[in-house]
Amino acid sequence: MKGAASPVARYAAPVSDWGKVRLHVVTGKGGTGKSTVASALALALATKGKHVLLCEVEGRQGIARMFDVDPLPYQERRLTTGLPDADGGRGIVHALHVDAESALLEYLSMYYRLGRAGRALDKFGVIEFATTIAPGVRDVLLTGKVYEAVQRNARNKGAIEYDAVVLDAPPTGRITQFLNVSNELAGLAKVGPIKSQSDTMMTLFRSPRTAVHLVTVLEEMPVQETADGIADLRSVQLPVGGIVVNQVRPQDLSAADLAAARSGELDRAALEDDLRAGGIEVVPDLVDGLLSEAADHAERRALEDSQRTLVAKMDVPSYELPRIAGGIDIGGLYELAGLLRAQGMA
């Protein structure tokens, strides 16, 4: 008799399913580069003839800074073209900055016909008050705009029908609460349009059309938070996508050299010969400093290898992106997009 399917088998989408995903939610511990990964993924998905929407909901205007454009309004804007495909074709990446106050004004206008009245409420600070005292409502408003973009079809006259939506989402520690809007509203709204809207959104968020990707770096705290985030997502049946291991250090030393560096057994004379061959004056302090840096690098690589083993045990598709010297610019984003596509994430 076969046992019950494991949670991994049930919720972790295999790599071959990414083509079915319309909503890519990108989360990660602060400092892991989730906004960078979300931007690169949007570029990778925007192939010939496809429209991709890159959204943010945290109020930081991170997309504008990433692409060096003016701050984004609460309105979809064409941002750039995607990464070229095999035939040289490119799709289009659009951007949207979602804020709860604007989303609530739009909601009041759509469902309650409160046009001018809604703006008057905003002027008196009622909108900000309402979204602050009820975080669950705030999350419904933020995710509701994203949901609308995913669900569009030909009947939405004048609106762009997106092939994929990439959401630069809140950090891992809050992602389950953020997406599990129906549960968060349980004590606030048991009936009415906003409760109905949250229930409808949950149908999308728990479906194979959504994937929640987690970004980490090879350090103990981010990897552990990634593991905890996967467990939390699965506990409420939200679909785990892939793990993107970001900012990976170059692996340009052999295992033997790394072991020698860690144990302090690197060949000092060989190092001095290499320096002389390069036209560099050999002084003791320089050689000592290089040997010390090599030992630190080897220790760091050992830590990363141990964390990489833990990531592999999570039984989730994983992808690696390198650390780019000098920071991320638009060229770096396209480079990362190419690597994500080459590894099968787009």
Secondary structure, DSSP 8 states (H G I E B T S, - for coil): ------HHHHHS--GGGGGG-SEEEEEE-TTS-HHHHHHHHHHHH--TT-EEEEEE-SSS-HHHHHHT-----SS-EEEEE----TTS---EEEEEE--HHHHHHHHHHHHH--SHHHHHHHHTTHHHHHHHH-HHHHHHHHHHHHHHHHH--TTSTTS---SEEEEE---HHHHHHHH-HHHHTTTT-SSSHHHHHHHHHHHHHTSTTEEEEEEE-SSHHHHHHHHHHHHHHHHTT--EEEEEEEEE----S-HHHHHHHHHT---HHHHHHHHHHTT----HHHHHHHHHHHHHHHHHHHHHHHHHHHHHHT-S-EEEEE--TT---HHHHHHHHHHHHHTT--
